[in-house]
Amino acid sequence: MPKIKTNRAAAKRFRKTASGKIKRGHAFKSHILTKKSTKLKRELRAPAYLKSCDAPGVVRMLPYL
C-alpha cells in the first residue's frame, strides 16, 4: 500500500489536541488591525476548535494527524 499524501495547506492550519479535538486559528487578525478593537484582537489570539461536523473533512486531509 502506498503512503497517503497529506494536504499541506491543511497541515499548516490545523493541529490535534491531546483530547482528540482539532485546533485552528482565527481569521481576521493579520492586517487592517487599526480599526479593530483591542478586545477583538485579544480574543482572536486564543485558539478555536473545529465543530464536530467539520472534523471528518479535515481528518481526511490529514491522514497521519
PDBQT receptor file of N, H, CA, C and O in Angstrom, charges set to zero:
ATOM      1  N   MET A   1       0.846  -1.193   0.000  1.00  0.00    +0.000 N 
ATOM      2  CA  MET A   1       0.000   0.000   0.000  1.00  0.00    +0.000 C 
ATOM      3  C   MET A   1       0.886   1.250   0.000  1.00  0.00    +0.000 C 
ATOM      4  O   MET A   1       1.790   1.348   0.830  1.00  0.00    +0.000 OA
ATOM      5  N   PRO A   2       0.660   2.185  -0.886  1.00  0.00    +0.000 N 
ATOM      6  CA  PRO A   2       1.457   3.416  -0.862  1.00  0.00    +0.000 C 
ATOM      7  C   PRO A   2       1.032   4.328   0.287  1.00  0.00    +0.000 C 
ATOM      8  O   PRO A   2      -0.058   4.203   0.845  1.00  0.00    +0.000 OA
ATOM      9  N   LYS A   3       1.917   5.229   0.609  1.00  0.00    +0.000 N 
ATOM     10  H   LYS A   3       2.802   5.331   0.156  1.00  0.00    +0.000 HD
ATOM     11  CA  LYS A   3       1.580   6.225   1.630  1.00  0.00    +0.000 C 
ATOM     12  C   LYS A   3       0.513   7.167   1.086  1.00  0.00    +0.000 C 
ATOM     13  O   LYS A   3       0.427   7.394  -0.121  1.00  0.00    +0.000 OA
ATOM     14  N   ILE A   4      -0.296   7.709   1.987  1.00  0.00    +0.000 N 
ATOM     15  H   ILE A   4      -0.226   7.524   2.967  1.00  0.00    +0.000 HD
ATOM     16  CA  ILE A   4      -1.317   8.685   1.600  1.00  0.00    +0.000 C 
ATOM     17  C   ILE A   4      -0.707  10.067   1.732  1.00  0.00    +0.000 C 
ATOM     18  O   ILE A   4      -0.045  10.366   2.726  1.00  0.00    +0.000 OA
ATOM     19  N   LYS A   5      -0.926  10.910   0.737  1.00  0.00    +0.000 N 
ATOM     20  H   LYS A   5      -1.463  10.667  -0.071  1.00  0.00    +0.000 HD
ATOM     21  CA  LYS A   5      -0.376  12.266   0.798  1.00  0.00    +0.000 C 
ATOM     22  C   LYS A   5      -1.188  13.131   1.740  1.00  0.00    +0.000 C 
ATOM     23  O   LYS A   5      -2.419  13.107   1.729  1.00  0.00    +0.000 OA
ATOM     24  N   THR A   6      -0.480  13.893   2.553  1.00  0.00    +0.000 N 
ATOM     25  H   THR A   6       0.520  13.912   2.563  1.00  0.00    +0.000 HD
ATOM     26  CA  THR A   6      -1.101  14.871   3.444  1.00  0.00    +0.000 C 
ATOM     27  C   THR A   6      -1.363  16.149   2.664  1.00  0.00    +0.000 C 
ATOM     28  O   THR A   6      -0.526  16.583   1.873  1.00  0.00    +0.000 OA
ATOM     29  N   ASN A   7      -2.505  16.741   2.883  1.00  0.00    +0.000 N 
ATOM     30  H   ASN A   7      -3.185  16.389   3.526  1.00  0.00    +0.000 HD
ATOM     31  CA  ASN A   7      -2.808  18.052   2.300  1.00  0.00    +0.000 C 
ATOM     32  C   ASN A   7      -1.996  19.094   3.066  1.00  0.00    +0.000 C 
ATOM     33  O   ASN A   7      -2.285  19.376   4.228  1.00  0.00    +0.000 OA
ATOM     34  N   ARG A   8      -0.983  19.664   2.418  1.00  0.00    +0.000 N 
ATOM     35  H   ARG A   8      -0.748  19.435   1.474  1.00  0.00    +0.000 HD
ATOM     36  CA  ARG A   8      -0.048  20.556   3.115  1.00  0.00    +0.000 C 
ATOM     37  C   ARG A   8      -0.707  21.852   3.561  1.00  0.00    +0.000 C 
ATOM     38  O   ARG A   8      -0.307  22.429   4.572  1.00  0.00    +0.000 OA
ATOM     39  N   ALA A   9      -1.708  22.317   2.827  1.00  0.00    +0.000 N 
ATOM     40  H   ALA A   9      -2.033  21.848   2.006  1.00  0.00    +0.000 HD
ATOM     41  CA  ALA A   9      -2.423  23.529   3.243  1.00  0.00    +0.000 C 
ATOM     42  C   ALA A   9      -3.143  23.276   4.562  1.00  0.00    +0.000 C 
ATOM     43  O   ALA A   9      -3.134  24.129   5.449  1.00  0.00    +0.000 OA
ATOM     44  N   ALA A  10      -3.761  22.116   4.693  1.00  0.00    +0.000 N 
ATOM     45  H   ALA A  10      -3.768  21.423   3.972  1.00  0.00    +0.000 HD
ATOM     46  CA  ALA A  10      -4.466  21.780   5.931  1.00  0.00    +0.000 C 
ATOM     47  C   ALA A  10      -3.483  21.543   7.069  1.00  0.00    +0.000 C 
ATOM     48  O   ALA A  10      -3.766  21.897   8.214  1.00  0.00    +0.000 OA
ATOM     49  N   ALA A  11      -2.332  20.948   6.766  1.00  0.00    +0.000 N 
ATOM     50  H   ALA A  11      -2.102  20.661   5.836  1.00  0.00    +0.000 HD
ATOM     51  CA  ALA A  11      -1.343  20.649   7.801  1.00  0.00    +0.000 C 
ATOM     52  C   ALA A  11      -0.816  21.917   8.462  1.00  0.00    +0.000 C 
ATOM     53  O   ALA A  11      -0.437  21.898   9.634  1.00  0.00    +0.000 OA
ATOM     54  N   LYS A  12      -0.789  23.022   7.712  1.00  0.00    +0.000 N 
ATOM     55  H   LYS A  12      -1.097  23.037   6.761  1.00  0.00    +0.000 HD
ATOM     56  CA  LYS A  12      -0.303  24.283   8.257  1.00  0.00    +0.000 C 
ATOM     57  C   LYS A  12      -1.361  24.991   9.096  1.00  0.00    +0.000 C 
ATOM     58  O   LYS A  12      -1.035  25.899   9.861  1.00  0.00    +0.000 OA
ATOM     59  N   ARG A  13      -2.627  24.587   8.962  1.00  0.00    +0.000 N 
ATOM     60  H   ARG A  13      -2.892  23.849   8.341  1.00  0.00    +0.000 HD
ATOM     61  CA  ARG A  13      -3.715  25.306   9.618  1.00  0.00    +0.000 C 
ATOM     62  C   ARG A  13      -4.312  24.597  10.821  1.00  0.00    +0.000 C 
ATOM     63  O   ARG A  13      -4.950  25.238  11.657  1.00  0.00    +0.000 OA
ATOM     64  N   PHE A  14      -4.121  23.299  10.927  1.00  0.00    +0.000 N 
ATOM     65  H   PHE A  14      -3.603  22.778  10.248  1.00  0.00    +0.000 HD
ATOM     66  CA  PHE A  14      -4.783  22.531  11.975  1.00  0.00    +0.000 C 
ATOM     67  C   PHE A  14      -3.791  21.716  12.781  1.00  0.00    +0.000 C 
ATOM     68  O   PHE A  14      -2.783  21.243  12.256  1.00  0.00    +0.000 OA
ATOM     69  N   ARG A  15      -4.091  21.557  14.076  1.00  0.00    +0.000 N 
ATOM     70  H   ARG A  15      -4.910  21.941  14.502  1.00  0.00    +0.000 HD
ATOM     71  CA  ARG A  15      -3.315  20.697  14.964  1.00  0.00    +0.000 C 
ATOM     72  C   ARG A  15      -4.297  19.861  15.762  1.00  0.00    +0.000 C 
ATOM     73  O   ARG A  15      -5.438  20.269  15.980  1.00  0.00    +0.000 OA
ATOM     74  N   LYS A  16      -3.855  18.700  16.192  1.00  0.00    +0.000 N 
ATOM     75  H   LYS A  16      -2.928  18.369  16.014  1.00  0.00    +0.000 HD
ATOM     76  CA  LYS A  16      -4.700  17.837  17.003  1.00  0.00    +0.000 C 
ATOM     77  C   LYS A  16      -4.298  17.999  18.471  1.00  0.00    +0.000 C 
ATOM     78  O   LYS A  16      -3.110  18.039  18.790  1.00  0.00    +0.000 OA
ATOM     79  N   THR A  17      -5.281  18.092  19.359  1.00  0.00    +0.000 N 
ATOM     80  H   THR A  17      -6.246  18.059  19.100  1.00  0.00    +0.000 HD
ATOM     81  CA  THR A  17      -5.003  18.219  20.784  1.00  0.00    +0.000 C 
ATOM     82  C   THR A  17      -4.920  16.832  21.407  1.00  0.00    +0.000 C 
ATOM     83  O   THR A  17      -5.230  15.831  20.760  1.00  0.00    +0.000 OA
ATOM     84  N   ALA A  18      -4.496  16.780  22.674  1.00  0.00    +0.000 N 
ATOM     85  H   ALA A  18      -4.244  17.592  23.199  1.00  0.00    +0.000 HD
ATOM     86  CA  ALA A  18      -4.368  15.504  23.366  1.00  0.00    +0.000 C 
ATOM     87  C   ALA A  18      -5.720  14.815  23.529  1.00  0.00    +0.000 C 
ATOM     88  O   ALA A  18      -5.791  13.586  23.560  1.00  0.00    +0.000 OA
ATOM     89  N   SER A  19      -6.786  15.595  23.634  1.00  0.00    +0.000 N 
ATOM     90  H   SER A  19      -6.729  16.593  23.609  1.00  0.00    +0.000 HD
ATOM     91  CA  SER A  19      -8.120  15.010  23.799  1.00  0.00    +0.000 C 
ATOM     92  C   SER A  19      -8.746  14.598  22.477  1.00  0.00    +0.000 C 
ATOM     93  O   SER A  19      -9.833  14.021  22.458  1.00  0.00    +0.000 OA
ATOM     94  N   GLY A  20      -8.057  14.896  21.350  1.00  0.00    +0.000 N 
ATOM     95  H   GLY A  20      -7.174  15.365  21.366  1.00  0.00    +0.000 HD
ATOM     96  CA  GLY A  20      -8.549  14.472  20.050  1.00  0.00    +0.000 C 
ATOM     97  C   GLY A  20      -9.291  15.539  19.270  1.00  0.00    +0.000 C 
ATOM     98  O   GLY A  20      -9.735  15.292  18.148  1.00  0.00    +0.000 OA
ATOM     99  N   LYS A  21      -9.433  16.741  19.857  1.00  0.00    +0.000 N 
ATOM    100  H   LYS A  21      -9.072  16.942  20.767  1.00  0.00    +0.000 HD
ATOM    101  CA  LYS A  21     -10.086  17.825  19.131  1.00  0.00    +0.000 C 
ATOM    102  C   LYS A  21      -9.130  18.388  18.088  1.00  0.00    +0.000 C 
ATOM    103  O   LYS A  21      -7.918  18.202  18.186  1.00  0.00    +0.000 OA
ATOM    104  N   ILE A  22      -9.674  19.074  17.096  1.00  0.00    +0.000 N 
ATOM    105  H   ILE A  22     -10.660  19.225  17.016  1.00  0.00    +0.000 HD
ATOM    106  CA  ILE A  22      -8.864  19.736  16.064  1.00  0.00    +0.000 C 
ATOM    107  C   ILE A  22      -8.826  21.223  16.387  1.00  0.00    +0.000 C 
ATOM    108  O   ILE A  22      -9.862  21.885  16.451  1.00  0.00    +0.000 OA
ATOM    109  N   LYS A  23      -7.617  21.739  16.591  1.00  0.00    +0.000 N 
ATOM    110  H   LYS A  23      -6.775  21.201  16.539  1.00  0.00    +0.000 HD
ATOM    111  CA  LYS A  23      -7.435  23.142  16.941  1.00  0.00    +0.000 C 
ATOM    112  C   LYS A  23      -7.157  23.939  15.679  1.00  0.00    +0.000 C 
ATOM    113  O   LYS A  23      -6.459  23.462  14.784  1.00  0.00    +0.000 OA
ATOM    114  N   ARG A  24      -7.697  25.154  15.599  1.00  0.00    +0.000 N 
ATOM    115  H   ARG A  24      -8.264  25.541  16.327  1.00  0.00    +0.000 HD
ATOM    116  CA  ARG A  24      -7.491  26.019  14.443  1.00  0.00    +0.000 C 
ATOM    117  C   ARG A  24      -7.280  27.436  14.924  1.00  0.00    +0.000 C 
ATOM    118  O   ARG A  24      -7.536  27.754  16.085  1.00  0.00    +0.000 OA
ATOM    119  N   GLY A  25      -6.808  28.291  14.024  1.00  0.00    +0.000 N 
ATOM    120  H   GLY A  25      -6.600  28.033  13.081  1.00  0.00    +0.000 HD
ATOM    121  CA  GLY A  25      -6.653  29.699  14.334  1.00  0.00    +0.000 C 
ATOM    122  C   GLY A  25      -7.864  30.494  13.901  1.00  0.00    +0.000 C 
ATOM    123  O   GLY A  25      -8.746  29.978  13.215  1.00  0.00    +0.000 OA
ATOM    124  N   HIS A  26      -7.901  31.747  14.304  1.00  0.00    +0.000 N 
ATOM    125  H   HIS A  26      -7.185  32.166  14.862  1.00  0.00    +0.000 HD
ATOM    126  CA  HIS A  26      -8.986  32.634  13.902  1.00  0.00    +0.000 C 
ATOM    127  C   HIS A  26      -8.617  33.395  12.636  1.00  0.00    +0.000 C 
ATOM    128  O   HIS A  26      -7.441  33.631  12.356  1.00  0.00    +0.000 OA
ATOM    129  N   ALA A  27      -9.624  33.769  11.890  1.00  0.00    +0.000 N 
ATOM    130  H   ALA A  27     -10.579  33.578  12.118  1.00  0.00    +0.000 HD
ATOM    131  CA  ALA A  27      -9.440  34.650  10.748  1.00  0.00    +0.000 C 
ATOM    132  C   ALA A  27      -9.513  36.110  11.211  1.00  0.00    +0.000 C 
ATOM    133  O   ALA A  27      -9.812  36.378  12.374  1.00  0.00    +0.000 OA
ATOM    134  N   PHE A  28      -9.245  37.032  10.319  1.00  0.00    +0.000 N 
ATOM    135  H   PHE A  28      -9.002  36.814   9.374  1.00  0.00    +0.000 HD
ATOM    136  CA  PHE A  28      -9.393  38.482  10.537  1.00  0.00    +0.000 C 
ATOM    137  C   PHE A  28      -8.392  39.070  11.523  1.00  0.00    +0.000 C 
ATOM    138  O   PHE A  28      -8.699  40.066  12.179  1.00  0.00    +0.000 OA
ATOM    139  N   LYS A  29      -7.203  38.484  11.646  1.00  0.00    +0.000 N 
ATOM    140  H   LYS A  29      -6.953  37.675  11.113  1.00  0.00    +0.000 HD
ATOM    141  CA  LYS A  29      -6.247  39.058  12.591  1.00  0.00    +0.000 C 
ATOM    142  C   LYS A  29      -4.889  39.344  11.978  1.00  0.00    +0.000 C 
ATOM    143  O   LYS A  29      -3.914  39.540  12.703  1.00  0.00    +0.000 OA
ATOM    144  N   SER A  30      -4.807  39.372  10.644  1.00  0.00    +0.000 N 
ATOM    145  H   SER A  30      -5.599  39.213  10.055  1.00  0.00    +0.000 HD
ATOM    146  CA  SER A  30      -3.489  39.533  10.034  1.00  0.00    +0.000 C 
ATOM    147  C   SER A  30      -3.200  40.949   9.539  1.00  0.00    +0.000 C 
ATOM    148  O   SER A  30      -2.040  41.360   9.518  1.00  0.00    +0.000 OA
ATOM    149  N   HIS A  31      -4.210  41.694   9.146  1.00  0.00    +0.000 N 
ATOM    150  H   HIS A  31      -5.152  41.360   9.164  1.00  0.00    +0.000 HD
ATOM    151  CA  HIS A  31      -3.963  43.057   8.657  1.00  0.00    +0.000 C 
ATOM    152  C   HIS A  31      -5.224  43.893   8.862  1.00  0.00    +0.000 C 
ATOM    153  O   HIS A  31      -6.276  43.379   9.241  1.00  0.00    +0.000 OA
ATOM    154  N   ILE A  32      -5.092  45.184   8.606  1.00  0.00    +0.000 N 
ATOM    155  H   ILE A  32      -4.237  45.602   8.298  1.00  0.00    +0.000 HD
ATOM    156  CA  ILE A  32      -6.149  46.174   8.882  1.00  0.00    +0.000 C 
ATOM    157  C   ILE A  32      -6.581  46.064  10.348  1.00  0.00    +0.000 C 
ATOM    158  O   ILE A  32      -7.766  45.924  10.653  1.00  0.00    +0.000 OA
ATOM    159  N   LEU A  33      -5.602  46.131  11.237  1.00  0.00    +0.000 N 
ATOM    160  H   LEU A  33      -4.640  46.245  10.989  1.00  0.00    +0.000 HD
ATOM    161  CA  LEU A  33      -5.884  45.943  12.663  1.00  0.00    +0.000 C 
ATOM    162  C   LEU A  33      -6.212  47.240  13.378  1.00  0.00    +0.000 C 
ATOM    163  O   LEU A  33      -6.694  47.214  14.510  1.00  0.00    +0.000 OA
ATOM    164  N   THR A  34      -5.957  48.386  12.733  1.00  0.00    +0.000 N 
ATOM    165  H   THR A  34      -5.566  48.408  11.813  1.00  0.00    +0.000 HD
ATOM    166  CA  THR A  34      -6.152  49.654  13.431  1.00  0.00    +0.000 C 
ATOM    167  C   THR A  34      -7.618  49.918  13.744  1.00  0.00    +0.000 C 
ATOM    168  O   THR A  34      -7.932  50.515  14.774  1.00  0.00    +0.000 OA
ATOM    169  N   LYS A  35      -8.516  49.481  12.871  1.00  0.00    +0.000 N 
ATOM    170  H   LYS A  35      -8.261  48.995  12.035  1.00  0.00    +0.000 HD
ATOM    171  CA  LYS A  35      -9.935  49.749  13.114  1.00  0.00    +0.000 C 
ATOM    172  C   LYS A  35     -10.589  48.705  14.010  1.00  0.00    +0.000 C 
ATOM    173  O   LYS A  35     -11.746  48.864  14.396  1.00  0.00    +0.000 OA
ATOM    174  N   LYS A  36      -9.870  47.645  14.344  1.00  0.00    +0.000 N 
ATOM    175  H   LYS A  36      -8.930  47.515  14.030  1.00  0.00    +0.000 HD
ATOM    176  CA  LYS A  36     -10.432  46.605  15.208  1.00  0.00    +0.000 C 
ATOM    177  C   LYS A  36     -10.114  46.924  16.661  1.00  0.00    +0.000 C 
ATOM    178  O   LYS A  36      -9.044  47.445  16.974  1.00  0.00    +0.000 OA
ATOM    179  N   SER A  37     -11.035  46.611  17.527  1.00  0.00    +0.000 N 
ATOM    180  H   SER A  37     -11.904  46.187  17.272  1.00  0.00    +0.000 HD
ATOM    181  CA  SER A  37     -10.858  46.950  18.939  1.00  0.00    +0.000 C 
ATOM    182  C   SER A  37      -9.787  46.063  19.577  1.00  0.00    +0.000 C 
ATOM    183  O   SER A  37      -9.491  44.971  19.092  1.00  0.00    +0.000 OA
ATOM    184  N   THR A  38      -9.221  46.555  20.665  1.00  0.00    +0.000 N 
ATOM    185  H   THR A  38      -9.462  47.442  21.059  1.00  0.00    +0.000 HD
ATOM    186  CA  THR A  38      -8.222  45.788  21.402  1.00  0.00    +0.000 C 
ATOM    187  C   THR A  38      -8.821  44.489  21.909  1.00  0.00    +0.000 C 
ATOM    188  O   THR A  38      -8.165  43.448  21.894  1.00  0.00    +0.000 OA
ATOM    189  N   LYS A  39     -10.058  44.550  22.355  1.00  0.00    +0.000 N 
ATOM    190  H   LYS A  39     -10.591  45.396  22.367  1.00  0.00    +0.000 HD
ATOM    191  CA  LYS A  39     -10.729  43.355  22.862  1.00  0.00    +0.000 C 
ATOM    192  C   LYS A  39     -10.872  42.293  21.770  1.00  0.00    +0.000 C 
ATOM    193  O   LYS A  39     -10.627  41.112  22.015  1.00  0.00    +0.000 OA
ATOM    194  N   LEU A  40     -11.264  42.707  20.580  1.00  0.00    +0.000 N 
ATOM    195  H   LEU A  40     -11.463  43.667  20.381  1.00  0.00    +0.000 HD
ATOM    196  CA  LEU A  40     -11.422  41.758  19.482  1.00  0.00    +0.000 C 
ATOM    197  C   LEU A  40     -10.087  41.123  19.126  1.00  0.00    +0.000 C 
ATOM    198  O   LEU A  40     -10.006  39.909  18.936  1.00  0.00    +0.000 OA
ATOM    199  N   LYS A  41      -9.031  41.944  19.034  1.00  0.00    +0.000 N 
ATOM    200  H   LYS A  41      -9.097  42.930  19.189  1.00  0.00    +0.000 HD
ATOM    201  CA  LYS A  41      -7.721  41.415  18.676  1.00  0.00    +0.000 C 
ATOM    202  C   LYS A  41      -7.217  40.442  19.732  1.00  0.00    +0.000 C 
ATOM    203  O   LYS A  41      -6.584  39.441  19.398  1.00  0.00    +0.000 OA
ATOM    204  N   ARG A  42      -7.486  40.720  20.981  1.00  0.00    +0.000 N 
ATOM    205  H   ARG A  42      -8.000  41.534  21.253  1.00  0.00    +0.000 HD
ATOM    206  CA  ARG A  42      -7.083  39.834  22.075  1.00  0.00    +0.000 C 
ATOM    207  C   ARG A  42      -7.842  38.501  21.996  1.00  0.00    +0.000 C 
ATOM    208  O   ARG A  42      -7.256  37.438  22.203  1.00  0.00    +0.000 OA
ATOM    209  N   GLU A  43      -9.142  38.563  21.696  1.00  0.00    +0.000 N 
ATOM    210  H   GLU A  43      -9.617  39.426  21.527  1.00  0.00    +0.000 HD
ATOM    211  CA  GLU A  43      -9.949  37.338  21.604  1.00  0.00    +0.000 C 
ATOM    212  C   GLU A  43      -9.559  36.493  20.393  1.00  0.00    +0.000 C 
ATOM    213  O   GLU A  43      -9.660  35.267  20.430  1.00  0.00    +0.000 OA
ATOM    214  N   LEU A  44      -9.113  37.149  19.320  1.00  0.00    +0.000 N 
ATOM    215  H   LEU A  44      -9.031  38.146  19.290  1.00  0.00    +0.000 HD
ATOM    216  CA  LEU A  44      -8.712  36.403  18.127  1.00  0.00    +0.000 C 
ATOM    217  C   LEU A  44      -7.407  35.639  18.333  1.00  0.00    +0.000 C 
ATOM    218  O   LEU A  44      -7.109  34.707  17.586  1.00  0.00    +0.000 OA
ATOM    219  N   ARG A  45      -6.620  36.032  19.355  1.00  0.00    +0.000 N 
ATOM    220  H   ARG A  45      -6.862  36.789  19.962  1.00  0.00    +0.000 HD
ATOM    221  CA  ARG A  45      -5.370  35.336  19.634  1.00  0.00    +0.000 C 
ATOM    222  C   ARG A  45      -5.600  33.934  20.181  1.00  0.00    +0.000 C 
ATOM    223  O   ARG A  45      -4.792  33.036  19.944  1.00  0.00    +0.000 OA
ATOM    224  N   ALA A  46      -6.681  33.741  20.902  1.00  0.00    +0.000 N 
ATOM    225  H   ALA A  46      -7.337  34.470  21.095  1.00  0.00    +0.000 HD
ATOM    226  CA  ALA A  46      -6.951  32.456  21.540  1.00  0.00    +0.000 C 
ATOM    227  C   ALA A  46      -7.263  31.397  20.482  1.00  0.00    +0.000 C 
ATOM    228  O   ALA A  46      -7.814  31.722  19.431  1.00  0.00    +0.000 OA
ATOM    229  N   PRO A  47      -6.917  30.136  20.747  1.00  0.00    +0.000 N 
ATOM    230  CA  PRO A  47      -7.216  29.101  19.761  1.00  0.00    +0.000 C 
ATOM    231  C   PRO A  47      -8.706  28.820  19.663  1.00  0.00    +0.000 C 
ATOM    232  O   PRO A  47      -9.455  29.027  20.618  1.00  0.00    +0.000 OA
ATOM    233  N   ALA A  48      -9.118  28.354  18.517  1.00  0.00    +0.000 N 
ATOM    234  H   ALA A  48      -8.510  28.186  17.741  1.00  0.00    +0.000 HD
ATOM    235  CA  ALA A  48     -10.501  27.931  18.302  1.00  0.00    +0.000 C 
ATOM    236  C   ALA A  48     -10.480  26.453  17.960  1.00  0.00    +0.000 C 
ATOM    237  O   ALA A  48      -9.443  25.912  17.575  1.00  0.00    +0.000 OA
ATOM    238  N   TYR A  49     -11.609  25.810  18.100  1.00  0.00    +0.000 N 
ATOM    239  H   TYR A  49     -12.451  26.249  18.413  1.00  0.00    +0.000 HD
ATOM    240  CA  TYR A  49     -11.696  24.378  17.841  1.00  0.00    +0.000 C 
ATOM    241  C   TYR A  49     -12.741  24.119  16.772  1.00  0.00    +0.000 C 
ATOM    242  O   TYR A  49     -13.768  24.796  16.722  1.00  0.00    +0.000 OA
ATOM    243  N   LEU A  50     -12.481  23.147  15.922  1.00  0.00    +0.000 N 
ATOM    244  H   LEU A  50     -11.647  22.597  15.963  1.00  0.00    +0.000 HD
ATOM    245  CA  LEU A  50     -13.425  22.788  14.876  1.00  0.00    +0.000 C 
ATOM    246  C   LEU A  50     -14.676  22.180  15.480  1.00  0.00    +0.000 C 
ATOM    247  O   LEU A  50     -14.618  21.493  16.500  1.00  0.00    +0.000 OA
ATOM    248  N   LYS A  51     -15.797  22.437  14.846  1.00  0.00    +0.000 N 
ATOM    249  H   LYS A  51     -15.844  22.995  14.017  1.00  0.00    +0.000 HD
ATOM    250  CA  LYS A  51     -17.027  21.768  15.245  1.00  0.00    +0.000 C 
ATOM    251  C   LYS A  51     -16.936  20.310  14.828  1.00  0.00    +0.000 C 
ATOM    252  O   LYS A  51     -16.241  19.962  13.874  1.00  0.00    +0.000 OA
ATOM    253  N   SER A  52     -17.645  19.471  15.554  1.00  0.00    +0.000 N 
ATOM    254  H   SER A  52     -18.210  19.754  16.329  1.00  0.00    +0.000 HD
ATOM    255  CA  SER A  52     -17.563  18.031  15.288  1.00  0.00    +0.000 C 
ATOM    256  C   SER A  52     -18.045  17.678  13.884  1.00  0.00    +0.000 C 
ATOM    257  O   SER A  52     -17.595  16.688  13.308  1.00  0.00    +0.000 OA
ATOM    258  N   CYS A  53     -18.964  18.483  13.325  1.00  0.00    +0.000 N 
ATOM    259  H   CYS A  53     -19.330  19.287  13.793  1.00  0.00    +0.000 HD
ATOM    260  CA  CYS A  53     -19.470  18.181  11.975  1.00  0.00    +0.000 C 
ATOM    261  C   CYS A  53     -18.434  18.508  10.907  1.00  0.00    +0.000 C 
ATOM    262  O   CYS A  53     -18.493  17.942   9.816  1.00  0.00    +0.000 OA
ATOM    263  N   ASP A  54     -17.479  19.408  11.186  1.00  0.00    +0.000 N 
ATOM    264  H   ASP A  54     -17.431  19.868  12.073  1.00  0.00    +0.000 HD
ATOM    265  CA  ASP A  54     -16.457  19.771  10.212  1.00  0.00    +0.000 C 
ATOM    266  C   ASP A  54     -15.193  18.922  10.333  1.00  0.00    +0.000 C 
ATOM    267  O   ASP A  54     -14.375  18.893   9.413  1.00  0.00    +0.000 OA
ATOM    268  N   ALA A  55     -15.031  18.241  11.446  1.00  0.00    +0.000 N 
ATOM    269  H   ALA A  55     -15.695  18.265  12.193  1.00  0.00    +0.000 HD
ATOM    270  CA  ALA A  55     -13.800  17.497  11.709  1.00  0.00    +0.000 C 
ATOM    271  C   ALA A  55     -13.524  16.363  10.717  1.00  0.00    +0.000 C 
ATOM    272  O   ALA A  55     -12.368  16.193  10.329  1.00  0.00    +0.000 OA
ATOM    273  N   PRO A  56     -14.517  15.576  10.286  1.00  0.00    +0.000 N 
ATOM    274  CA  PRO A  56     -14.190  14.468   9.378  1.00  0.00    +0.000 C 
ATOM    275  C   PRO A  56     -13.522  14.911   8.073  1.00  0.00    +0.000 C 
ATOM    276  O   PRO A  56     -12.648  14.207   7.567  1.00  0.00    +0.000 OA
ATOM    277  N   GLY A  57     -13.904  16.035   7.533  1.00  0.00    +0.000 N 
ATOM    278  H   GLY A  57     -14.614  16.607   7.944  1.00  0.00    +0.000 HD
ATOM    279  CA  GLY A  57     -13.290  16.517   6.303  1.00  0.00    +0.000 C 
ATOM    280  C   GLY A  57     -11.834  16.871   6.487  1.00  0.00    +0.000 C 
ATOM    281  O   GLY A  57     -11.013  16.627   5.603  1.00  0.00    +0.000 OA
ATOM    282  N   VAL A  58     -11.506  17.450   7.640  1.00  0.00    +0.000 N 
ATOM    283  H   VAL A  58     -12.172  17.648   8.359  1.00  0.00    +0.000 HD
ATOM    284  CA  VAL A  58     -10.118  17.828   7.922  1.00  0.00    +0.000 C 
ATOM    285  C   VAL A  58      -9.297  16.579   8.211  1.00  0.00    +0.000 C 
ATOM    286  O   VAL A  58      -8.154  16.474   7.766  1.00  0.00    +0.000 OA
ATOM    287  N   VAL A  59      -9.858  15.645   8.940  1.00  0.00    +0.000 N 
ATOM    288  H   VAL A  59     -10.786  15.731   9.301  1.00  0.00    +0.000 HD
ATOM    289  CA  VAL A  59      -9.127  14.413   9.265  1.00  0.00    +0.000 C 
ATOM    290  C   VAL A  59      -8.802  13.641   7.990  1.00  0.00    +0.000 C 
ATOM    291  O   VAL A  59      -7.765  12.982   7.918  1.00  0.00    +0.000 OA
ATOM    292  N   ARG A  60      -9.663  13.711   6.996  1.00  0.00    +0.000 N 
ATOM    293  H   ARG A  60     -10.506  14.246   7.054  1.00  0.00    +0.000 HD
ATOM    294  CA  ARG A  60      -9.403  13.038   5.720  1.00  0.00    +0.000 C 
ATOM    295  C   ARG A  60      -8.210  13.658   5.007  1.00  0.00    +0.000 C 
ATOM    296  O   ARG A  60      -7.471  12.960   4.313  1.00  0.00    +0.000 OA
ATOM    297  N   MET A  61      -8.014  14.969   5.172  1.00  0.00    +0.000 N 
ATOM    298  H   MET A  61      -8.615  15.536   5.735  1.00  0.00    +0.000 HD
ATOM    299  CA  MET A  61      -6.876  15.646   4.533  1.00  0.00    +0.000 C 
ATOM    300  C   MET A  61      -5.572  15.393   5.283  1.00  0.00    +0.000 C 
ATOM    301  O   MET A  61      -4.488  15.563   4.725  1.00  0.00    +0.000 OA
ATOM    302  N   LEU A  62      -5.677  14.987   6.553  1.00  0.00    +0.000 N 
ATOM    303  H   LEU A  62      -6.558  14.850   7.007  1.00  0.00    +0.000 HD
ATOM    304  CA  LEU A  62      -4.501  14.794   7.399  1.00  0.00    +0.000 C 
ATOM    305  C   LEU A  62      -4.481  13.361   7.915  1.00  0.00    +0.000 C 
ATOM    306  O   LEU A  62      -4.820  13.121   9.074  1.00  0.00    +0.000 OA
ATOM    307  N   PRO A  63      -4.091  12.406   7.076  1.00  0.00    +0.000 N 
ATOM    308  CA  PRO A  63      -4.197  11.004   7.474  1.00  0.00    +0.000 C 
ATOM    309  C   PRO A  63      -3.278  10.612   8.628  1.00  0.00    +0.000 C 
ATOM    310  O   PRO A  63      -3.561   9.637   9.325  1.00  0.00    +0.000 OA
ATOM    311  N   TYR A  64      -2.197  11.336   8.845  1.00  0.00    +0.000 N 
ATOM    312  H   TYR A  64      -1.968  12.128   8.278  1.00  0.00    +0.000 HD
ATOM    313  CA  TYR A  64      -1.234  10.961   9.894  1.00  0.00    +0.000 C 
ATOM    314  C   TYR A  64      -1.289  11.894  11.074  1.00  0.00    +0.000 C 
ATOM    315  O   TYR A  64      -0.328  11.988  11.838  1.00  0.00    +0.000 OA
ATOM    316  N   LEU A  65      -2.392  12.582  11.234  1.00  0.00    +0.000 N 
ATOM    317  H   LEU A  65      -3.172  12.506  10.614  1.00  0.00    +0.000 HD
ATOM    318  CA  LEU A  65      -2.559  13.534  12.337  1.00  0.00    +0.000 C 
ATOM    319  C   LEU A  65      -2.764  12.797  13.642  1.00  0.00    +0.000 C 
ATOM    320  O   LEU A  65      -2.923  13.427  14.688  1.00  0.00    +0.000 OA
TER     321      LEU A  65
